[in-house]
Amino acid sequence: ATGISIGVSRLAAALTLLGKADTKTTQDLVVLLVMDKTRLAETSELVKTLRNSSIRAEMYMGDSGMKAQM
């Protein structure tokens, strides 16, 4: 059997040098689930803090339980 092996980091570097790699960065989204309605204000403040730190964040506002929120 014959085969070939190449490191992922080497492949990524080569693709970047050739201009073939997508070098755009993405930012994940943080979604906060409200587990206890009495903590709604705290959760809202946490979302605000994350956003002020340039982190994309949302708070699920539905009335469903945890399973439905996820």
VENGIQUI-V512073 format. One record per helix or strand of 3 or more residues. SS is the DSSP state (alpha for helix, beta for strand). FROM is the first residue (numbers start at 1). LEN is the number of residues. If there is no record, write none. Layout:
((SS,FROM,LEN) (SS,FROM,LEN))
This chain:
((alpha,8,10) (beta,30,3) (alpha,37,16) (beta,57,3) (alpha,66,4))
